[in-house]
Amino acid sequence: MSKAICQLIAQELNVRTEQVNAAVTLIDDGNTVPFIARYRKEVTGGLDDTQLRTLDSRLTYLRELEERRQTIVKSIDDQGKLTPELTEAIQKADSKTRLEDLYLPYKPKRRTKGQIAIEAGLEPLAVTLWNHPETDPENEAHRYLNPDHKIDDTKAALDGARSIMMERIAEDADLLEKIRHYLNRHAEIVSRVIGGKEVAGEKFKDYFEHNEAIAKVPSHRALAMLRGRNEGFLSLSMNADPGQEDSVRQSHCENLITEHYAIHLNNAPADAWRKQVISWAWRIKIAMHMETELMGAMKERAEIDAIDVFATNLKDLLMAAPAGPKATLGLDPGLRTGCKVAVVDATGKVLATDTIYPHQPQKQYDKAMHSVTQLIQRHNVDLIAIGNGTASRETDAFAADLLKRANLKVQKITVSEAGASVYSASELAANEFPNMDVSLRGAVSIARRLQDPLAELVKIDPKSIGVGQYQHDVSQSLLSKRLDAVVEDCVNAVGVDLNMASAALLTRVAGLSTTLADNIVKYRDENGRFNARTELKKVARLGPKAFEQCAGFLRIMEGKNPLDASAVHPEAYPVVKTIAEKNQQNIQHLIGNTEFLRGLKASEYTDDNFGVPTVTDIIKELDKPGRDPRPEFKTATFADGITEVSDLEPGMVLEGVVSNVANFGAFVDIGVHQDGLVHISALSDSFVSDPREVVKAGDIVKIKVMEVDVQRKRIALSMRLTDEPGQDNRTSRHNAPSKASVKPKAKNSPKKTDDSNGAMGGAFAAAFAKAKR
């Protein structure tokens, strides 16, 4: 069966079965995805980390499916009810849903009305009336009266027979599959406001009277409706027959039941009873089951989509360009409590801290300016990192004035402080800065995340970084697993300086646990810097397997072996030695010798262990050892004098930073304490199906202000600079809104887009923007 699983995964990934077999073997042997993706390309045929993550996820699901399959087979066999036909059906089941459908009739359950009726001897009555409609129900029922089982009259007998057939219909796996297929294509989710909750639930008003195809609900709308229901403002239900008048009581699903059993309802004596059985089986048994199932499937799809959004944004944020090893002054802005100041050197070591009060109510402007100027000059500060929270623009203006007055050649940059407060109060921060005030730790974090966003953000729970949509409404275990995988892939793609990395960063390196990361730091503290990768083998509990997994991702600058500063794995050092010897070169001279390296043919240096893919990677790495895959550092320039939402005017063209990307558009920080929304239709002059095709978190963009609602702090933006304020840029010919409701609109009424209430955003945009802040 393991072979069948590999074949299925290979088909889904559109790769060879041999590649999947090899990857599964490596995973089962304890190898990590980053290690397999980078250093075992020959074995897997070049599967990348994305393919391997998908493979790993599907492998887990299919193995759980197989385990469940065996449990079900044993359970039915123990009951003595396992037939060859049922065994074949169970073996062919390709999803947990289908498997559970097949198991439903045999699943141990509490005594039902149908079971009680069978015990009362009513099964022959049910079968006779169902298969022989010419039978008169009343006359036939008289034969099954049984006072001992409380079957005292024909009504009780017919009711019991009906319960038997209803349960059989509701447990027919093939019928359920037909109904499920129909509902997935046609059923709607119906959202209605709960009476009396209109005012309290105003943020969900887009869903007060909303119908939409349940299989096509975008994740943000699905999660918004589910949140509205959970908070007690909305009721959600399934409409199996959209477009059908309420007066028409017959559901199409009842017709499916009739067709499935090849029943012809005419005026036969038992037809009224059979029709009632079919109707009640659908309405009482199957409809409720299917509504729960379809709602669950909608929620699951929405969660997966929302988690994908979060993962993509997190990756973009983690892979943002680092400013580099420069002395940096971090400013955590504040008003009443003052601005917290921290200076760190090029390695991130804290040199000084302070608290200044340049703003209201203290307004110690000159004193604050003198203090910061002295810190900059004393520690040769190159960069100023300013958090983007409360009083950010005021603090930015203060820093600009300071640099101008003191004529300092220092660059100031606004930095996202998302998660800084979480880190400040964390156990990790307490261990790192045991004698530092909690509020000052935030300034340190802000300074460091400008130097190297990845190295600092790994200290924060990914869920606290704030680049998701409805992150608290999705499965927290699935979210954590996915985000941890993103962090791991990013850390290993960049590589880690073994002599500078914190324990938090080392923990994210392939093959290293929290214990091993702590042991590395402890060894470094006790013995000084590492001079060679091989010294890792001296670290307590770091065995051969852990060394194999982590060594290639750890860098040692200015060590004994120049290859230790590269991504070349120690196991491949002999390949480099062979290249050097065959060409009569010194290894040191090989590194960075672009002209020479580009003339090499990888195929001439392969052996039984290292094929062309690995040798090609080695040559590329020798050309640019330890190269950083992150982009060049750039900063946005916020417009002078634009510090509040009230300063904005329609038509302004500004520069901003994309702070978050959702399925319906992108949020952009333009320096006014409130992100603006660029709807998906205003991202480009051409059609955009996914906002991430155009922008990602951290991008610097030019936008035009389309509309401003000062009272509600909502800003509508456009990246199409030719758009004119006042026009609804979301309903362009490029990105027409989806038809979220089947209710007809007046002929000349404006179209309502899928995400917004007017040009300002909608229930979701408002709630999300508020949560993000």
N, C-alpha and C positions, 0 to 999 in steps of 0.2 A: 504493500500500500504506500510505503514511502516513495517508491518509484513513481506511482501514479500522482502523488502530490508534487513531485519535482516536474513531471511532465505538464501538469496543469499550470504551475507557476511559470514555467518556461513559455508556455503558450500565451499567458497573460502579459508577460514582459517582452514577448516577441524576441526571445533569445533561444539558444540551443539548450536542450535538456542537460547536456554535459556541463554547461556553465553553471546551471542551477545546482546540479549534484555536487560540483566542486565547492560552490559557495556554502551550501548546507553543511558539508563536511567540515569546512573551516569554522563556521559558526558553532557547530556542535563541539569542536575541539577547543572552544574558548577564545577564538580570535575576535577582535573587535572590528566593527565596520570600517572605521578610518584606516586601520592597519591593512585589512583585506583590500580595500579600494586602492591604496597607494602602493603596497608592497607585494601584492599577490596577483598582479594583473595577468601573468602567464597562466596561473591556475584557473582563474575565473573567466578568462577570455576578455578581460578588460571591463568587467561590470563596474560602474561608477557608484559613488556613495548613495545617490538617490535610488538607483535600481536596487542596491543592497538593502537599503532601509525598507523599501516596498517588499522585497523578497522576505526579509525577516518578519515583517508584520503579517504577510500572507501565510508564511510558514507556521507561525503561532496559531493563526485562525484555523488553518486546515488540520493541524495536529489536534487542536481542541475538538474540531468536527469529527475527526476519526476516533478520538477517544470517546466522544459522546455516542457515535455510531455503535461502537462495540458494547457500550453500556446498555443501549436500547436493545440490541440483538439478544444480549444475555437475559435481559428482563423479560422480553417476550417469549424467549425459549423456555425460561423457567416456568412460565405460565402454561407451557404446552401449546402455544398458539402460533408458533413460527412456521410459516409455510415457505416453499421454494419461491413462490411469486412475491411474497412479502420481503423475503431476504434479498431478492434481486432489486426490488424497489428501494429498500434501505441502502443497499450498496451503491445505487445510482444517485442517491440524493446528494446534490451539490451545494446545499446551503443548510444552515441550522434551522431555518424556517420550515423547509420541506421535510427535514428529518423529524421535527417536532409534530408536524401535521400527520405524518405516518404513525407516529407513536401515540397520538392522541387517544385512539380507541382502547389502547392497552395500558395507558398510564394509570398507575394506582391513584384513586381519588376517593373522596368521601362519597357515601351512598347518595345517588341522584334519584330524581323522580323516575327516570327511566329504569334504573336498576331495581328500584322498589316494585315497579310495575312488572318487570320480568320475574321477580321473586313471587309475585302474586299470580303468575301464570298467564299474563296478558300478551306475551310475545306472539303466539300463534294468531291472536286477534289482529294485532298490528300488521303482521305479514299478509294475512288474508285480505284485509281492507285495502292495503297498499297495492297489492298485486292483482286483486280481483275486484275492480270497482263496481261490478254488477251485484256484489253482495250487499244486502241491506244492513247497515250498521246497527240499527236498533235490535233487529232480530238476532244478528250474530253476537252482539254484546251480551244478550240474555244468557248465552251458553257459558259465559265466563264470570258470572257473579260468584263472589267468594267472600262471605262475611268474615271469615277468619283473617283476611287481609284487608278488611274494610272496603271491599268492593261490593257495596250494598245495592247499587243500582246501575243502569246502563250508562248513565253519564260518567260515573266514576270509572267504569271499564273503558269507555271511549277516551276519556282524558288520559288514563294510564297508557293506552295504546298510542295515543298521540305523542306523549312524552318519549316513548321508546323510539319512534320514528324521527322525532325532532333531533334527538341526540345522535342517532345514526347519520342523519344528514349533516349535522354540525361537525361530525368527526370523519367525514369522507375527504381524504387528502386530495384526490383528483378534483373534486368539486371545489374545494377551498382554493386550489390553484387557479381554476377558471375564474372564480369570483374575484380573487386577488388581482389577477391580470386585468379584469374589467375595471375594477376600482382604481388601480394605478393609472389607468388611461383617462378615466372620466370623473372620478369623485372629487368633490370640492371640500375645502375646509371652510367652515362657516364661523365667523367671529362676530359676537354681539356684545354690546355693553350690558353689564348687569344693572338692572333698574336702580336708580338712586345714586349710582356711582359716577355719573357723567362729569361732575365737577372735580371730584377727587382724582379720577383717572384721566384727566384732560390730556396728559402726555401720550395716551394711547388712542386719541380720538380718531386717528386714521383707521383704526380697526373696530370702531363702534358698530359699523354695519359693513362688513367686508366679506366677500366671497372670493375664493381663488382656488385654482386647480392644485390639489394637495401634493401632487407629484412634482410640481414645478415651482413651489414657493421658494424664493431666494432665502438664503440662510438668515440674513438680518431681519427679514419680515417674520420668518418662522419663530426665531428666538424672541422677537418683540412680542408676538402674540402669546407665546408660551409664558413669557414673563408677566404679561398682563393678566393671564389666567391665574398664575401662581400668586400674584399680588391681590387677587380678588376683584379685579375690575372687568375682566372679560370672561365670557363663556365660549368654549370652543366645541364644535361638533362636526360630524361628517355628513355631507349630503351626497348620497350615492347616485342620485338622479338629477343632476343640474339641468335647469331648463324645463323641468317637468312641473306642471301646475300642481298646486297643493291638493286640488280636488281629485287628481289622478292618484289613487292609492297604491296601485300595483307597481312594485319596483322591478326594474329590469333584472335585478339579481334573482327575483322570484322566477322570472322566465328562464334564467340560466339553470336554476334547480330543476324546473320542469323539463327542460331540454336534456339535461344531464341524465335524468332517469327515464327519458323517452316516455313521459307521461302525457296523455291526451285528456284534458279536462273537458267533459261535455256535460251531460245531465244524468250520468250514471248515479245510482243510489249512494255510492261512497265518495263521489267526487267532491261534494261539499266538505266532507271530513278531510279528504286528501288536500284540498286547496287550503284549508285551515292549517294543516300540518306544515305545508310549504311556507305559507305566510308567516306563521309563528316561528318556524325554524330560522327564517331569515331575520325577522325583526327582533326576536328575543335572544336567539343564540348567536347567529353568525354576524349580524350587523355590529353588535357591541364588541365582539371579538376583533372584527376587522377594523373598527374605528380605533380601538386601542393599539392595534398593530400598526396601522397606517400613520397614526399620530406619532408612535414611537419611531417608525422609520423616518418620518419627516424630521423629528428631533435629532435622530442620529446623523442624517445627511447634513443638517444645519450645523451640528456640532463639528463634524469633520471639516466642513467648509470654513467655519469660524476658526478652528484650530489651524487650518492651512493659512488663513489670513494672518493670524498671530505669528505663526512660524516664519512666514515669508518676511513680515515686517521686522521680526526679531533678528533674523539673519542679516537684513540690510543694516540694521542699527549696529549689530556686533561687528560687521565688516566695514563700518564707516572708516574713513581715512583718519589715521592718527596724526597728531601734530608732531609727534616724535619726542625724543629725549631732550627736552628743553626746560629750564627752570620756569616754573609756572606759579602764578598767584591765583588762588581760587577765591571767588567772592560769592557767598551764599546770601542773596539779597533779603532784606527785611526792613520793616518800618519801625514799629514800636520796640521790638526786641533788638534792633540794630542789624548791621551786615556782619556776617562772620567771615573772617579772613584767614587763609592758610597759604603758606608758601612751601612748595616742594621742589627739591632739586631735580636734575635730569633723570635720576633713577626713581623718583617718586618718594624719596625720603622727606619727611616733614622737617622743615627748618625753623618755622615760626608760625605762630597763630595770634589772632587779635580779634577784637570786636569794635567796630566803628559805628557812629550814629550820624551819618550825613543828612538824613531825611527827617521829616516830621515824625514825632513831635519834638525830639531833642534838638534837631537841626544844628549839630556840631560839625558844620561843613568843613571849615578850615582845619580844625583839629584832625578830622578824619583824613583830609587830603595830605596833611603833613605826615601822618602815621604811615599811610600807604606808600607815599613817595619814598620815605626812608627804607621801607621793606624792599621796594623795587631796587633801589640803588645798592643797598647792603648785600642783597643776594643775587644781583645781576639777573633779574627776572627778564625773560624774553616774551612771555605770554601772560595775558590776564584772561581767566575763564570766569564768565559771569553766568550764574544760574538763571534759568528763564522763568522763575516763579514770581511771587508777589514782589513788587518794587524792582523788577528786573530792568525796565527801561529807565527808571530814575537812576538806578545804579550804573547802567550803561552810560548815561549822560554824565554822571559824576566821574566815571573813569575817563571819558573822552576829555572832559575839562581838565582833569589831573594831568593827562599826557600832554595836553596843549600847553598848560602853564609851566610844567617842568621840562618841556621840550624833550620828552623821553621817546626813544625809538622802540616802543613796545606795542605788540599787536594785541587787541582785545577781541574776544570771541564769545558770543552767547552760546551756552551749552545747555542741553536738556538735563534737568535735574530729576527726571522721573526715577523714583526708587531711591534717591539719595537719603531721604528721611528713614526709609525702611532699613537701609544699610547702617545708618548712624546708630540705630537702636538695636542692631542685631548682636548676637553673641560673637560673631566673627569680628565686628568692629571693636567690641569690648576687649577681645583678646589682643587685637592689633594695637589699640590705643587705650590701655586700661586707665591711664591717668588723664585722659583728655575729655573735656566736656562733650556731651552728646551732640550739642548744636554745632560744635567746631568740626566734628568728624564729617559733616555734610560738605563743608568747604573743602576739606581734603579730597573727598570723593569727586567733587566737581573739577578740581584742578587735575586730578589724575585721569579722569575720563576724557579730558581734552588731550592729554599726552598719548593715551592709549585706551580708547573706548572698550575694546575687548577685554583687556586685562583687568579693568575696573568693574565692568558690568557683570562679569562672571561671579562676582561676590554677592550679587543680588538675586533673589529668587526671580527667575524670568517672568513669572506672573505679575510681579510688582513693577515691571518696567513700563507698562501702560501702553502697549502698541497693539492691543487686540480689540475685538468687538464682542461684546457680551461674554467676556471671558469667565465671569462668575456663574454663568448659566450652563456651561458645558461640563462634560465629565472631567473632573479635576485630575483623575489618574491618567486619562488619555492625554490631557493637555500637558501635564508634567512630563510624561514620557516623550512626547513629541518635542517639547521645548528643550528638554535635556539633550535630545539627539541633535537638535540644531546647534546648541552651544558646543557640544562635543565636536561636531563636524567643523564649526568655525575655528575653534581653538587649534585643532589639529591641522587645518588647512594653512593657518598662519604660522604655527610653530611657537615654541615657548623657550625663552632664555632661562636655562636651568639655574643660573646663578642670581637671577633677579626675581623670578616668579614667586608669587605668594602661594600658600598652600591651597587657597581656593582655586587658583588658576591651574595648579598642578593636578588637582583632583579631576579636572576635565580632560586631561591628557589620556589618550588610549592606554588601557592597561593599568592605570593608577587608581587605587581606591583612596578614600579619605585618610586611612591609616598610613598607606605608603607615601602619600603627599606630605603628611605631617612628619614622617620619618625622614624624608628627603630634606625638609627645612631644618629639622633637628640636627641632622648630620652636617648640613652646611654651616649651621651656627657653631657647632662644636669643632669642625675641622677646616673651616674656611671654604673658599670657592672650589667648585669642581674644575679640574684641569683636563679631564678626559671623560668621555661617556662611560668608559669601562669602570670608572669609580662608582657608578651607580650600583654595581654588583656588591659593593661593600655596605650599602644601605640595609638596615635591618628589615628582614622579611621580603626584600625585593628579589625574587627568584628569577630563574632563566626565562620563564614564560612572560612575566611582567616586563623584564628587560627587552625581550623581543618585541613586545607590543609598543612600548613607549619610546625606545631609544631614538628612533628616526624622527620623532616629533620634538625632541628636546635639543636645544642648541647651546653650544659652549663657545662663546666669543673669545678669541685670543687664547685658545687652549693649546695643548701639545700637538694635536692633530688638526690641521686646517679643515678636514672633512667633518669634524665635530660641529662646525658652525653651519653645516649645510643640511639638507633634507636627505642626503644619501644615508641609507641605513648601514650600520656597522657590518652587517652580514655581507654587504656588497662592496666593502672597501677593497677586496681582492680584485674586483673588476676594474676599479680605478687604477690600482697598482699595475694591472696588465696593460691598460691603455698607456700609462706612463712609460712602462718598460719597452713596449713594442715601438713606441715613437721616440725613445731615448729622451724623455722629458722628466723633469722633476714635478712631483705632484703639485707643489706650490705654484709652479709656473703654468700648470694646466688651468688652474682656477682663474676664471675671468678672461682667458685667452680666446675671445670670441671667434676670431678668424680661423684659428687652428681647430677649434672644437666643431665648427660648422662643416669642416672638411672631413670629419670622421664618419664612417659608416657603422652604425650600431651592429649590423649583422656580423661584422668581423670580430666582435668581442663577446659573443654569446657563448654559453656553455650549458651544461645539463641543468643548472639551477637558475640561470638568468637569461631570459630570452630578449628579443628585440624591444618589447615595450619597456622593460625595466632598464635596459642599457640606454635606450633613448631618453628616458627620464633622468638617468644619471648624467648624461652629456648635457642636457638642458640645465640641470642643477649646477654642474661645474661652471657653466657659462655665467649664471647669476646665482651664486650660492646664497641660500637663506632668503631668496626673494620674497617680498611681501605681496600677496595677491590683492591687498586692499588698494583702493584708488588714491590718487594724489590728494593731499590736504587742500581744501578750499573752504572759504567762509562766505556767508551771505552778508550783505550790507543793508541794514534796516534804514529806512528813510528818517532823516533828522526831523524832529518835531512831531512825529507820528508815534505817540506812546499809548494812546487810549482808543477804544472803539469809537468814541465821539470825535476823534481827530480824522477819521476816515470819511472820504466822500466818494460817491459813485464816479467811476471814470479814472480814478487814480491808478497808475501803473507802478507796482512795487516789486521788491525782491523779497523772497521768503524761503523758508526751509520746510520741506515736506516732513511733517511730524508723524503722520500715520496714513495708511492706505486701507480703505475698506472696499467692499464689493461695489459700492455705489459711487465711489469717488475718493478724493484725497483731501486730508486736512493739512493746511499750510500755516505755519507760524510766521506772522508778519510783524511781530514785535509789539502787539497791543494786549497781551495777556489773555487773548482769546483767539484760538485758531479759527481760520475761515475754511469754508468747504468749497472745493472745486468739484461740482457734480461730474459724473462720468462723461456726460455729454459735452462738458465744457473743457475737457482735457486736451482735445485735439480737433483739427478740422476734418479728420477722417474718422471712420467708425472705430469705436473702442469697445471690445467685449470684456476686457479685464483691465482695470486701472493700472495694474502692475506691469502691463505692456508699455506704459508711458512713463510712469514715475515709480520711485521707491522711497522708503523712509530715508531721510538724510539728503535727498536731492535739493539743490539750490535752483529755484525756478522764478521766472518773472510771471506775475499775475496782474489781472485788472480787477478792481473792485466793482462788482455789479450792483450790489444792494447791501444796505446796512440797517440793521434793527438795533438801535442803541439800547432800548429798554430790555429786550430779551437777549442782548449780546450775541446776535447771530450775524454772520458775515458771509455773503455769497460772492464767490470769486470765479474768475475764468482764466484759463491759460490761453484762450483764443483772444489775443489782444485786439482783434478787429471787432469783437462783440461790443455792442452798445448797451449801457445801463438801461434798465427798464424792460428789455426784452427777456423772455423766459428762455435763457440759453440752454436749459436742460431738454427742451422739446424740439431740438434741431432735427433736420432731416438725417443727420448722421447717427443719432442715438435716440430713436423714438422710444417713449416709455412703454413698458409692458402693460398689457391689459390685466390689471390685478383683480378687477371685479367684473362680474358678468352683468351687473345691474346696468340697464340702459341709461345713457346720459341725454340731456336735452341737446337738440341739434346744434345750437350755437354756444353751448357751455364750454368753458376752457377744459382742456385735458388735464387730468390729475395724474401726476407722475407717481412712480412706484415707491418713492422713498420720502417724499417731502410734503410739507404743508406750505404751499407757496414756494417762492424761490429761496426761502430761508433754511430749509432742511426738513422737517417732519419730526414725528415722535422719536424716531430712532436717532436721527442726527442730533437732536437736542439732548436726549438722554446720554448718548455716547460722548458728545462733546463735554457735557457736565462731568461724566464719570472720568473722562480722560484728564480733566483739569485737577 
